[in-house]
Amino acid sequence: MTLELLLALLFIGCAWAVAIYLVRRFGAGYGARAVVCPERGQRATISTVWVMRQPGRRPECRVLQCSLFPPGVPVDCTMSCRSQL
């Protein structure tokens, strides 16, 4: 392998790594976070689904499940815990 080919492959690998990072960081998807519930004052784990995020804008998400509620119960609180995400 020549040095130019090695550098080209290294550059392509770095470009792919940056692209994958940006898609995972700003793309839509599911996530689980540990937050402190401001309404109850307890630590909770919430499952969220992220809507398409854009750099420089506040991410939009919906809370699907909260560990403070029984499974299957819809989360109907004001979801002020989203400010900690």
Backbone as a printed PyTorch tensor [residue, N CA C, xyz], in Angstrom:
tensor([[[  0.8370,  -1.1890,   0.0000],
         [  0.0000,   0.0000,   0.0000],
         [  0.8730,   1.2400,   0.0000]],

        [[  0.4720,   2.1630,  -0.7690],
         [  1.2140,   3.4190,  -0.7790],
         [  0.6790,   4.3350,   0.3120]],

        [[  1.4300,   5.3140,   0.6110],
         [  1.0460,   6.2610,   1.6560],
         [ -0.2280,   7.0170,   1.2830]],

        [[ -0.3920,   7.3680,   0.0160],
         [ -1.5730,   8.1120,  -0.4180],
         [ -2.8490,   7.2800,  -0.2480]],

        [[ -2.7550,   5.9920,  -0.5840],
         [ -3.9110,   5.1180,  -0.4300],
         [ -4.2620,   4.9390,   1.0400]],

        [[ -3.2730,   4.7890,   1.8710],
         [ -3.5010,   4.6600,   3.3070],
         [ -4.1480,   5.9180,   3.8790]],

        [[ -3.6770,   7.0810,   3.4790],
         [ -4.2780,   8.3320,   3.9450],
         [ -5.7010,   8.4940,   3.4370]],

        [[ -5.9610,   8.0870,   2.2020],
         [ -7.3120,   8.1690,   1.6570],
         [ -8.2680,   7.2620,   2.4320]],

        [[ -7.8380,   6.0440,   2.7350],
         [ -8.6750,   5.1320,   3.5170],
         [ -8.8980,   5.6470,   4.9300]],

        [[ -7.8890,   6.2440,   5.5150],
         [ -8.0300,   6.8290,   6.8480],
         [ -9.0220,   7.9940,   6.8280]],

        [[ -8.9390,   8.8310,   5.7980],
         [ -9.8690,   9.9540,   5.6690],
         [-11.2980,   9.4630,   5.4830]],

        [[-11.4980,   8.4520,   4.6620],
         [-12.8460,   7.9190,   4.4310],
         [-13.3890,   7.2970,   5.7150]],

        [[-12.5650,   6.6060,   6.4610],
         [-12.9940,   6.0410,   7.7350],
         [-13.4020,   7.1170,   8.7350]],

        [[-12.6350,   8.1930,   8.8010],
         [-12.9850,   9.3080,   9.7020],
         [-14.2760,   9.9860,   9.2600]],

        [[-14.4560,  10.1480,   7.9520],
         [-15.6820,  10.7720,   7.4450],
         [-16.9030,   9.9180,   7.7940]],

        [[-16.7860,   8.5990,   7.6530],
         [-17.8900,   7.7160,   8.0240],
         [-18.1570,   7.7910,   9.5290]],

        [[-17.1390,   7.8470,  10.3420],
         [-17.3190,   7.9330,  11.7940],
         [-18.0420,   9.2150,  12.1840]],

        [[-17.6750,  10.3230,  11.5740],
         [-18.3480,  11.6000,  11.8500],
         [-19.8030,  11.5450,  11.3900]],

        [[-20.0550,  10.9670,  10.2200],
         [-21.4240,  10.8740,   9.7070],
         [-22.2930,  10.0070,  10.6160]],

        [[-21.7730,   8.8900,  11.0700],
         [-22.5450,   8.0170,  11.9680],
         [-22.8150,   8.7120,  13.2890]],

        [[-21.8230,   9.4200,  13.8160],
         [-22.0220,  10.1570,  15.0680],
         [-23.1190,  11.2120,  14.9200]],

        [[-23.1060,  11.9660,  13.8440],
         [-24.1000,  13.0200,  13.6540],
         [-25.5080,  12.4550,  13.4730]],

        [[-25.6320,  11.3500,  12.7740],
         [-26.9510,  10.7390,  12.6040],
         [-27.4650,  10.2250,  13.9360]],

        [[-26.6010,   9.5810,  14.7250],
         [-27.0470,   9.0890,  16.0230],
         [-27.3420,  10.2270,  17.0020]],

        [[-26.6120,  11.3230,  16.8960],
         [-26.7960,  12.4450,  17.8240],
         [-28.0230,  13.2820,  17.4760]],

        [[-28.2430,  13.5580,  16.2010],
         [-29.3150,  14.4570,  15.8050],
         [-30.4650,  13.7570,  15.0900]],

        [[-30.4050,  12.4820,  14.9110],
         [-31.4630,  11.7550,  14.2270],
         [-32.5780,  11.3480,  15.1750]],

        [[-33.6510,  10.8640,  14.6050],
         [-34.7800,  10.4010,  15.4110],
         [-34.4560,   9.0340,  15.9980]],

        [[-35.1450,   8.6780,  17.0730],
         [-34.9280,   7.3620,  17.6700],
         [-35.4280,   7.3010,  19.0960]],

        [[-35.2380,   6.1370,  19.6950],
         [-35.6680,   5.9000,  21.0640],
         [-34.5010,   6.0830,  22.0170]],

        [[-34.8200,   6.4170,  23.2610],
         [-33.7740,   6.5750,  24.2480],
         [-34.3230,   6.4120,  25.6520]],

        [[-33.4640,   6.0260,  26.5640],
         [-33.8270,   5.9130,  27.9770],
         [-32.8880,   6.8110,  28.7620]],

        [[-33.4450,   7.6060,  29.6360],
         [-32.6510,   8.5280,  30.4420],
         [-33.0650,   8.4230,  31.9020]],

        [[-32.1360,   8.7110,  32.7800],
         [-32.4170,   8.7960,  34.2060],
         [-32.5050,  10.2710,  34.5740]],

        [[-33.6390,  10.6770,  35.1130],
         [-33.8750,  12.0780,  35.4790],
         [-34.4660,  12.1240,  36.8840]],

        [[-34.5000,  13.3070,  37.4400],
         [-35.1880,  13.5370,  38.7090],
         [-36.5250,  14.1820,  38.3780]],

        [[-37.6010,  13.5370,  38.7940],
         [-38.9400,  14.0450,  38.5020],
         [-39.1870,  15.2930,  39.3430]],

        [[-39.4080,  16.4560,  38.7190],
         [-39.6180,  17.6730,  39.4990],
         [-40.9590,  17.6890,  40.2270]],

        [[-41.9190,  16.8940,  39.7750],
         [-43.2380,  16.8920,  40.4080],
         [-43.2700,  16.0370,  41.6790]],

        [[-42.5300,  14.9160,  41.6610],
         [-42.5230,  14.0190,  42.8170],
         [-41.2380,  14.0900,  43.6150]],

        [[-40.1810,  14.6560,  43.0460],
         [-38.9040,  14.7580,  43.7380],
         [-38.1630,  13.4390,  43.8480]],

        [[-38.4890,  12.4820,  42.9770],
         [-37.8400,  11.1780,  43.0020],
         [-37.0720,  10.9540,  41.7140]],

        [[-36.1060,  10.0390,  41.7930],
         [-35.3510,   9.6720,  40.5970],
         [-36.1960,   8.7130,  39.7780]],

        [[-36.2000,   8.9160,  38.4690],
         [-37.0210,   8.0910,  37.5860],
         [-36.2580,   7.8060,  36.3000]],

        [[-36.5970,   6.6980,  35.6810],
         [-36.0770,   6.3550,  34.3630],
         [-37.2150,   6.5160,  33.3780]],

        [[-36.9920,   7.3090,  32.3430],
         [-38.0470,   7.5280,  31.3590],
         [-37.5900,   7.0080,  30.0010]],

        [[-38.5440,   6.5050,  29.2430],
         [-38.3020,   6.0730,  27.8680],
         [-38.8930,   7.1230,  26.9500]],

        [[-38.0980,   7.5750,  26.0150],
         [-38.5410,   8.6480,  25.1320],
         [-38.3880,   8.2210,  23.6770]],

        [[-39.1530,   8.8740,  22.8360],
         [-38.9600,   8.7530,  21.3950],
         [-38.6500,  10.1580,  20.8990]],

        [[-37.5180,  10.2820,  20.1960],
         [-37.0620,  11.5790,  19.7300],
         [-37.5920,  11.8540,  18.3400]],

        [[-38.1090,  13.0360,  18.1610],
         [-38.4870,  13.5180,  16.8480],
         [-37.2140,  14.0630,  16.2160]],

        [[-37.1940,  14.2800,  14.9390],
         [-35.9810,  14.7210,  14.2470],
         [-35.3930,  15.9470,  14.9330]],

        [[-34.1380,  15.8200,  15.3500],
         [-33.4520,  16.9260,  16.0220],
         [-32.6110,  17.6880,  15.0140]],

        [[-32.4350,  18.9660,  15.2600],
         [-31.6250,  19.7930,  14.3910],
         [-30.6040,  20.5350,  15.2380]],

        [[-29.3960,  20.7260,  14.7230],
         [-28.3780,  21.4330,  15.4980],
         [-28.8320,  22.8550,  15.8370]],

        [[-28.6090,  23.2540,  17.0660],
         [-28.9520,  24.6010,  17.4870],
         [-30.3920,  24.7710,  17.9190]],

        [[-31.2060,  23.7140,  17.8520],
         [-32.5980,  23.8000,  18.2830],
         [-32.8230,  22.8380,  19.4360]],

        [[-33.7810,  23.1360,  20.2580],
         [-34.1170,  22.2630,  21.3780],
         [-34.7110,  20.9580,  20.8380]],

        [[-34.2160,  19.8100,  21.2980],
         [-34.7480,  18.5450,  20.7920],
         [-36.1890,  18.3310,  21.2430]],

        [[-36.9900,  17.7620,  20.3660],
         [-38.3730,  17.4790,  20.6870],
         [-38.5080,  15.9930,  20.9690]],

        [[-39.2170,  15.6610,  22.0340],
         [-39.3890,  14.2470,  22.3630],
         [-40.7520,  14.0450,  23.0080]],

        [[-41.1840,  12.7990,  22.9690],
         [-42.3910,  12.3790,  23.6660],
         [-41.9800,  11.3450,  24.6970]],

        [[-42.5200,  11.4430,  25.9030],
         [-42.2270,  10.4770,  26.9540],
         [-43.2090,   9.3180,  26.7950]],

        [[-42.6560,   8.1180,  26.5770],
         [-43.4960,   6.9370,  26.3830],
         [-43.8190,   6.2360,  27.6910]],

        [[-42.8270,   6.1440,  28.5660],
         [-43.0090,   5.4010,  29.8040],
         [-42.1410,   6.0100,  30.8920]],

        [[-42.6460,   5.9680,  32.1070],
         [-41.9120,   6.4830,  33.2640],
         [-41.8960,   5.3930,  34.3180]],

        [[-40.7540,   5.2260,  34.9990],
         [-40.6450,   4.1730,  36.0050],
         [-41.4770,   4.4690,  37.2510]],

        [[-41.9550,   5.6930,  37.4220],
         [-42.7930,   6.0280,  38.5710],
         [-44.2400,   5.5940,  38.3670]],

        [[-44.6100,   5.2710,  37.1360],
         [-45.9530,   4.7980,  36.8230],
         [-45.9000,   3.3040,  36.5340]],

        [[-46.9910,   2.5740,  36.7810],
         [-47.0090,   1.1520,  36.4220],
         [-46.9030,   0.9740,  34.9080]],

        [[-46.3770,  -0.1770,  34.4490],
         [-46.2710,  -0.4050,  33.0050],
         [-47.6360,  -0.3830,  32.3210]],

        [[-47.6860,   0.2210,  31.1710],
         [-48.9270,   0.2940,  30.4010],
         [-49.7770,   1.5150,  30.6970]],

        [[-49.5040,   2.2070,  31.7880],
         [-50.2610,   3.4160,  32.1260],
         [-49.7070,   4.5690,  31.3040]],

        [[-50.5600,   5.2870,  30.5810],
         [-50.0340,   6.4110,  29.7860],
         [-49.4940,   7.5170,  30.6860]],

        [[-48.4340,   8.1290,  30.2320],
         [-47.8080,   9.2140,  30.9880],
         [-48.6060,  10.4810,  30.7100]],

        [[-49.3190,  10.9550,  31.7230],
         [-50.1920,  12.1100,  31.5260],
         [-49.7730,  13.3150,  32.3770]],

        [[-48.5510,  13.2640,  32.9120],
         [-48.0860,  14.4120,  33.6920],
         [-47.6940,  15.5440,  32.7280]],

        [[-47.2700,  16.6490,  33.2850],
         [-46.9060,  17.7820,  32.4390],
         [-45.5540,  17.5750,  31.7620]],

        [[-44.8630,  16.5060,  32.1320],
         [-43.5860,  16.1290,  31.5560],
         [-42.5620,  17.2590,  31.6330]],

        [[-42.5080,  17.9430,  32.7750],
         [-41.4960,  18.9770,  32.9470],
         [-40.1180,  18.3630,  33.1290]],

        [[-40.0460,  17.0370,  33.2460],
         [-38.7390,  16.3660,  33.3330],
         [-38.0020,  16.4340,  31.9990]],

        [[-38.7110,  16.7840,  30.9180],
         [-38.0490,  16.8840,  29.6200],
         [-36.9890,  17.9730,  29.6000]],

        [[-37.0770,  18.9360,  30.5060],
         [-36.0740,  20.0050,  30.5160],
         [-34.6960,  19.4880,  30.9280]],

        [[-34.6330,  18.3050,  31.5630],
         [-33.3610,  17.7290,  31.9920],
         [-32.7210,  16.8840,  30.9130]],

        [[-33.4020,  16.6850,  29.8160],
         [-32.8340,  15.8610,  28.7500],
         [-31.8740,  16.6790,  28.0140]]])
